[in-house]
């Protein structure tokens, strides 16, 4: 037996078994060291005349994942395109040596095989997977702005056809064993205790060790390119669908289509080189860096407690109180019960509280109907929710979340009533999107145990929770809130107290910029299309209809009353006031910027042109997109400067997961870094001259640009930084 740090090679009775087992990791991943060991093992097996076949298996619960994402993020900064191509070709070369060594190889998949792990399986002559729903296979690289870089875009279409392969490559989904078998992604599904027997049995059939594409005359229908009418139709339709599905901001999907099309015209080795070049281009593009850094690395760090105060014991929870059984409270009750907590769901009367439990019942029933949850588990979850009007029932709860109407007096009232019933050590959180936590904490007798937790609706689907630290909030309360977020499987960001905090403050910038454009005479459809073409799921006018015009107006009027002459009104207010005068305030009321016919899809209100006359000279779409993106990025930078935000990671997570800032940017701060600080400041100055001082970079941002071109690098390097103006 030959043992290394990442693999073990054993030979017995003419069969070699290569076991993946990285000693320093919980999961096998692709790394330069692993590739070196694999290449050495493949050469060993090839040169050993006593070995007739090879089984590749794993000693871990999973088979293998892809490359270490931290390595891929660092590659953007450290790799030239030539370096990235060489990085890709190292794995490609090992896989090619494996499949051409003249001996049959079978991948025994005992668990998930994704990305580079599944590409390893594709380089084998047969793939056998255990009959376990967790043993999924797939190529998810499109989701991180990349494409499979070691044979996935070339072997798969040669195995299952271009159309099916493109569906897999562009979908980025994981496939359970039965579905994978049906698609041809695996060759056999067996019980777990029969996996090695099945692999050995196949080797004993003396299978052909030459892949079809290595035999003379191999071709696919798509090998004739656009000369083949079916192939021409397939790739033309796929190109159009990629634009419709992904837009123009993500380089990976069109690269995948081009890679498959070009590769199928070529012999396999030349095709693999084409794949490597496309992979190198994507790996050195900021989009992949942005997506991976925010949606994987920063997200995982947040979930694991990156912002949690150190050296404090982990809080445990068995019972939680939820005050308010509206949509937010009902959602909180549902996710808390799903996490195994007993939930006291309290409202003004039992009937109202019961409506919150009914909401949870409907949500659980849908999961049962879909087969995602069995009835017994759903019933057990529902039984943990206890509707009540009696505050005494809160006794024994370790944590209480208030989710009542967004009114400071109402919140103060329930806070005081709840604290009388809660134990002395219980943490009290207020779910608010705008009201300052330190002010709300004045109603508490224990302000050090009072904290903000801004959840997003619907709670059961939205991952983010914005945790707001008040002036008197203790580190212990922050730690407990983060522990609860982990229990509820939410992604937390931590911000300091201020009006609107971070997410609500910058979200308002988005809807205000859209409303301001309308007042300027920009065509409504151009406003909405600019936002959607930038990567937002919907336009700012549609968002205003969803949140209701009354809400941002109320926030502005409250702020104006408290701040007096120091308050600068939002640029979109005139349009909002006008819409309110016209009686068009929301989707809920049936009339806003859009019309909502009962028998059809929503459409922009035909009267908008009369209410807001459209100018003959319309701005370019790129200019509108830039205004939408820059305005939010500049406001986020102000939040960093003012210490509302402490880290660029929290800024980007809040942007992407809080209000849908386009993932391709990585978030508002990554967007600035993608453009480059110096260029961003120059362009912001130009926008300020054209559209007003809201675009003007602050002295702090200018100083950052003078020192370097990346906010991330400067703030990460400085650590406990001085951001004084």
N, C-alpha and C positions, 0 to 999 in steps of 0.2 A: 504494500500500500504506500502510495506517495501522498503526503499531506503538505499542503501549503496554507497560506493565511485565508484564502478565499475558496479553495476547492480541495477535494480529496479524490485521488484516482486509485481505483482498486481493480485488479484483474483476476478473473476466476473462470476456469473452464472455457476459455476462448472468448469470454465477454468482458469488456472493460466497463466499469461503472464510474462515471464522473459525478461526484456529489457537490453541489453548490452549498457552501456553508461559510460565509464571511464571518470571521471570529469576532470582529469588533462592531457588528451591526445586527439589528433585529431583523433586517430584511436584506436579501442579496440585491446589490445594485451594480450597475456598470461603472467601472473605474479603470484608470490606466493600469493599476496593479493587477486587477482581476483579468484584464485583457492579456497581460503578459503571461499570467499563469495559465490561462486558457490556451493560448498559442503554444506554450510549451507542452501542455497535456495532449493537444491535438497532434503535435509532431511525434510525441511519444507513442500514441496509439497507432498512428500511420506507419511508423517504422517497426512496430512489433509484429512480426509475422505470426505470432501465436494468437493474436487478437483478430477475431472475425467481425466484431460489431461493437457498438458503443451505446450505452444507456446514459442519458443525462437526467439527473434527478436533483432534488433539494432536500437538505436536512432540516429546513425551516418549515414553518406552517405554510408559507407561500413558496412558489417556485422562484420567481424573480421579477423585480420591478425594473424600471429603466435607469437612466443615468442619474447621478446625484445632482439634484436641481441647483444646489449651491455652486457646483462646478460650472453649470451652464450659465448662471448669472455672472460669475466671475469671468467667463469666457468673453462676454461683451466688452469688458474693460481690458482684458489681457490678450485676446486673440486678434490677429489680423485674419482676413478671409482665407489666406493661405494656411494659417495655423488651424482654423476651424475645419478646413477641408482635410487636413492631415489627421485631425482628431476623429473625424467621421470615418476616414479610410482605415484607421487602425482597427476599428471594430468590424468594418466591412471585410477587411483582409482576413481576420480571424474566422468570421463566418464562412467566407469562401473556402478557406483551407479545410474547414470542418466538412462542408458538403461535397468537396471534390477529393477527399483523401482516399477514395476507393473502398470505403467500408461503410455499411449502413449505420445510420445513427437514429435513435428514437428518443424523443423528449417525453419523459414521464412527468406529467404536470400534476403535482399533488395539491397545488393551490394556485393563486392568481399568477398570471403571466402577462404583464402589461409593458407596453413600450419596448425598450431594449430587451426585456425578458421574453416577450413574445417574438421579437425578431430572431432571438437565438433559437426559439422553437421552430420558426419558419425555415431556418437554415438546416434543420434536421430533416431526415427523410420521412419521418412519421411523427405524429403528435397524438399522444394518448392522455386524456384528462380524467380525473376522478369525478364521480357523480356527486358533486357537492356544489350548491349554489354560490358558495364563496370562491370557487375555483374558476374565476372569470378570466377571459383572455380579451385582448384588444390593443389598439394602437391609438392612445389618447393625445398624441403629440400636437394635433391641431389646436387643442385647448390651451396650450401654452405658447402658441405662436411659432411652432416648429413643424417639421415633418419627420417621419421615421428615417433616421440617417444611416442605418446599416442594413439596408436591403428590403425594408418593409414595403416601400412603394413599388418594388420591382418583382419580388417573389409572389406577393399576394395576387396581383392581377394575372400573373402567369398561372396561378393555381386555381382561382375561382372566377376569372374573367374580369374585365376592366370595370364594368358597371357595378358589380357587387363589391369589388375592391374599393372603388371610389366612395361608395356608400359607407364602408367601414372607415376609410381614411378620413373622410370629411365629417363623418358623424362623431368620431372620437369616443364612441361608446364602449362599454365593457359588456361582453357576452357570456351568459351562463352556458354551462356545458351543452345542454340540449340545443340551444339556439346556435352555438358555435358549430356543432356537428351538422346541423341543417345547412348552414352557410358554407361548410367546407373549411372552416378555420381550424378544426381538429378532425382527426380521422377515426377516433374511437372514444367512447365514454364507458368507464368501468367502475365498479365499486372500489373504494379506497384500498381494501385489503387485497385486491386483485391487480393493482397497478403494475407492480414489478413483474408479476407472472405474465401479464398481457404483453409487456415490453419484451420480455425474454422470448415468449412464444412467437412474436412477430419476427424477431431476429432469427429464430430457428427455421423460418420458412425460406431462408437464403434469399432475401429480397434484393432487388436491383439497387445498387448504390449510385447510379447515375441519374441525376434529376432530368426531367423531360427537356428543360431548356438548354441542357448541355449535350443533347443529342442532335445530330445533323438533321436539318430540315424543320426544326421546331418553329412554329409560328402561331400567333393568335389571330383572330379575325381583325384585331386592331393594328396588327403589324403592318398593314398596307396603308395606314394613316388615313388621310382624307379621301383617298381613292375609293375606299370602302364606304358606300353610302351609310351603312348602319353605324360605323365608327364615326363618320363625320357628324351624323345626327346626335350620337351620344355625347361627343365632346363639345359640340356647339350648345346643346341643351344644358350640359353640366356647367359650362362657363356662365351661361345666363343665370342658372339657379344659384351659383356661387355668389354672383353680384347681388341678387335679390336677398339671399340668406345672410351673407356676411358683410355686404357693403364694400367700400373701397379702402377701409382703414387697416384691414388685416392682411398681411402679405402671405400668410401660410396657405390658405385655401387655394388661391390661384396657382401658387407654386406647386402644390400637390397635383393639381390637374395637369399642369405643364409637365411635371416630372413623370407622371404615368404615361401621358401621351408620347412624349419624346422617348422615354425608355423603351416602350414597346416596339419602337421602330429599329431598335439596336440589339446586338448580341448582349448577353447578360452582363459581361464585365464592363463594357462601355456604358451600359445603362446604369450600372452601380456608380460609375464615375459621375454621370449626370446627376444622379441623386445626391451624391456628396457635394457637388457644387451648389445645388439649390439649398441643401442643408446649411452649408457654410454661409451663404448669403443671409439666411434667416437667423442663424445663431449670432451673427454680428450686427443684426438689426436691433434698434432699441425696443421695438414692440415685444419681441420675445423676452428681453430683459425685464421690461415693465410688467408683463403679465406674470412671469414666474416669480419675480421679487414680491409683488403685492399679493397675488392670489394664492401663492403657495408658501413662500418662505416667511413673509411677514404675518400671514394669516396663521400658519402653524405656530409661530412664536407667540402670537397673541393668545391663541387657545391654550398654549402651555404655560401661560402666566408671565409673559415678558415684562408686563407693567406691574406685577404684583410686588408689594413691599416684601423685602427679604426678611428671613428669620422670624416669621410669624407663623404660629401653628395653623394648619389647614382646618377650616370650618367644616363641620358636617351638618347636614340638614335632614330632618325627617318630617317636619311640619312647617307649612308656610301660609301666611295670610295674604289674601288678595282683596283689596278694597275697591269695589266698583266692578259690576258684571256686564259692562258694555262690551263692545267688540274687543277692545284692548285687554280688559280684565278677563274676559272669557278665554282669549287666546293664551294669556299668561297662565290661567288655571289649567288649560289643556296641556301645555308643554311642561308645566310643573308636575302634573299627575303622570305624564308619560315618563318623566324622570324618576318616578317612584316616590314622590312626595305626597303626603296628605295635605289637601288644600282646603282651607276655610275661605269660601267665596262669599263675600259679604256685600250686601247692597241695602237700600232703604227698606225693602221688605223681602220676604222669602220668595214671592212670586217673581220679582225682578231678578233676584239672585239665581233662581231656577232657570231663567232664560239663558243665563251665562252657561249653566251646565248643559242645557239643551244644545247650545252652539257646539260644545265639545262633543256631545253625543252624535250630532250630524257629521262632524269631521271624522270621528272614529268609524262611523258606519260606512263612509265613503272608502276608507282604507280597507275595511272588511270586504266590501263589494269588489274592490280591485284585486283582492287576494294578497294585499300587502300586510295584512294583520288578521289573526284568527279571532273569532268571536269571544273566546274566553279571555284573551289578553285585553281586548277592547272593554269588556265588562269590568275587568279588574281595574283598568285605568279609570273608567268612569266612576267606579265606586270610591275612588280616593278624593273625589270632589264633593265637598259638603256645603251646599248653599244655606245661607243664614242671614238674619238681620241683627243677630245678637253679638255684640262685640266681645262678650265673655268667652265666646268660642275661640277667640284668638289666643287664649292662654296656652302656653307651651310652645307656641310658634317661635322658631329661631330667627325668622326673617319675615318681614311684612312689606308688601309693595302696594302703594296707593296708586290707583289708576282711575281716579274720578274725573269729573269735569275740569277743564283747564281754567280754573278760577282760584285765585290765591286764598280767598276766604273759605271756599268749600274745602279746599285741601287742608287748611289750618284746622277746620272743624273735625275732619275725620282723623287727622294726625293726633289731636289731643284725646279723642275718644279711644283710639286704638292703643295709645301708649298706656292708658289706665289698665288695660287688660293684658298687655304684653309683659313678659318678664324683663327684668332689669338689663339683661345682656342682649336682648333682641335688637337686630339692626332694622332700621326703618328706611325704606327707599321710596322716593317719589318719582313716578313716571310722568315726566313733563318734557315737552319739546322746546319750550322757550322761557318759562318762568325761572328767575334766578334761584338757585338752590339755597344760597346763604340767606335769602329773604324768607323762603319757605321754612327754613330751619328755625326761624324765630318762634314758630308755633310749638317747637319741640322742647321738652324738658331735658333732652339728651342730645344736643346738637352735634356732639362728637360722634354719635351713632346714626346720624342722619346723612343720607347720600342720595344723589340722583341716579336713576337708571332709566334712560330713554330707550324704550323698545320701539320697534318699527312694526307697522301693521301690514298684513296679518302676521301675528307673532309666530305662528306655527310654520310660516314659510320664510320669513325674513331672518337672516343669520345674525345681523349686527345688533349689538347693544352698546349705547354710548353711556359710559359711566362718568358722572359729573361729580367732582370733588368740591365741596363747599369750603368756605373759609375755616370752619371749625371741624370739618370731617376728619376723623382720626385715620392713621394708617391701618388700624385694625378693621375699621369699617370698610375701607377700600379693599383690603384683602378678602374680607367676607363677601363683598359684592362680586369680586372676581371669582371667588370659589363657587358662588351660586351660578354665575354665568357659565362656568365650566360644567356644572351639574346639569344645566339646561341646554348644554351643547350650543352655546352662542359664541360668536366671535366678538370679544370686547375691545373697545378703544377707551382710553382714559383721557378726559379733558378737564380743564379747570373752569370754575364757575364764571359765567358771563351771560349777558342777555342773548338768547338764541344758541348759546354754547358754540358748537362747531357745525354740526350737520344742518340744523335748521337755519342757522345764519347764512351758510353758503348756498343752501338750497333756495333760499329767498332771492339770492343774486340771480340764479337761473331764471326763475319765473319773472322777476322784475326786468331783466334784460329783454326777454321776449315781449313783455308788455310795452317797454320803451320803444322797441322797434316798431310795434304796431302804431304807436302815437306818431312816430316819425314818417309814416306813410309807406312802410315796407309791406309788401303783400303778405297776408296771413299765411298762405300756403308756403311761401318762401321761408318764413320764420320756422314753421314746423318742419319743413324738409331739411333746413340747415341743421337743426338739432338732431334729427334722425340720421342724416348723412354723417354727422360727427360721431355717431355711435350711441346716442341716447335712445332709450326704448320708445319714448313719445316726446312730442314737442312741448315747449313751455306753456302754450295756450291750452293744450289738452290737460297739462298738469294743473293749471289754475282751475280748470273746471272740476278736477278731481278733489283738490283740497278746499275748494270754494273760495270765491273772492273775498268773502267776509272775514276769513281767517287772517290773511296777510294784512288786510286793512285794520283789523282789531289789534294785531301785533304792533303795527306802526303807530296807531293812536295811543296805545298803552305806553310805548316807548317815548312818544312825544310828550305825553303828560308827565312822565317821570324825569325826562332829561331836559325839557324846556327848550330854550334857545340853542342848546348845544346839539340838538338832534338834527341830522341831515336827512330829509325825507327820501325814500327810495324813488328811483327814476321811473318806475312803472306805475306809480300811484295814480297819475291822471287817467290812464286807461282803465284802471280798476274802478275808480270812482264813477267813471262814465258808464261802465258796464253795470254797475250797481244801480245807477239812475235809470238805466234801461230795463231793469228787472231781470237781467241775465247774470246770475251769480254762480251757477254750479250745474254739474251733471245731475246731482241729486234732485235739484229743483226742475230739471228737464230742459233748462235753457242756459247756455253760457256762450263761450266763443264758438261752441259747436251746437248743432241741432241734434236731437236724439229721437228720431222717429221710432215709434213702437214697432213698425214692421220693416225696419231696415238698419243699415250701419250708420253710425254717427258721421256727420259731415260738417265742415265749417259753415257757420251761420251765414246765410246769403246776405244779411244786412250789415256785415262787418265793413264792407266797402263804403256804405253810406255813413256809418258811425266814425270810421277812420279812413278818410279818403287816401287812396293809393297813389303814390307819386309815379309819374311817367318814367322817371329815371331810377331804376332799381339797382341796388348794390349787388356785387358778385356774391355767389353763394359762399365762396371761401372766406369772404370778409365777414359774413354773418356767422359762419362757424367759428371764426377766430374770436369774434366778440363774445360768443357764448362760452367758449373754452377759457379765454383769457380772463374774463370778468370773475369767474369762479376761482381760477388759479391765483389771481391777485388777492382776492379776499382770504383765501387759505393762507397765503404768505403773511397777511396781516394777523391772522390767528396765531401763527407761529411766533411772529414778532411780539405780540401781546401776551404770549405764554398761555393763551387759551389751549393751544396745542403744545405738547412737549417734544414730540418726535415726528419726523416726516412719515414714518411708518403708520402711525395713527391717522395722520392726515389722509394718506392714500387709501387705507382700509375704509375709513369713514366715507370717503368720496365714492368708491366703487360699490361698496355694499350698503351704504346708507341711502343715496338718492340716485344711484345708477350712472355715475360719471363713467364714461366709456372705459372698459377694461383694457383696451389696446394702449391707452395712455399710461396705465399703471396707477392712475389717480392724479389729483391736482398738482402735487409737488413733483411727481415723476414727469408730468407733462412739461413743467418748467425745465426740468433737467434734460428732457429729450430735445427741446428746442435749444437749450444752452442758456445759462443765466444772462450772459452778455447780450445775446441776440434777443432774448425775451424782454429785457429791460428796454432795449432800443425800440422794439415793436410796441411795447406798452406805452412808451412816450408818444409814439405816432398815434396810437388809438386815443390817448388822452387829449391830444390836440384836436382830433376829429370828432370825438364823442363826449368828452367831458372828464373831469378830474377823478372820477371813480376808477379810471384805468391807470392813473399816475402811480408809478412805483414809489414806495416809501424810501426814506434815506437808508433804512436798514437793508432793504432789498438791493439798493444800489451798492451799498457797502459789500454785500455778499457777492455781487457781480464783479466788483473790483478785485476780490480775493480769489475768485475761482469761477468755474462754470457749472458747479453742481451743488445744490443745497444739501443733498444726501451726504456727499463726501465731507462737506464742511461741518455739518451738525453731528454726524457720526464720529468724526475725528475729534471734535471739541468736547464731546461728552457733556459734562455739566457746564454748559456754555453761558456766556454773558450775552443776552440778547437785548441789552439796554439800547434805547434809541440814542 
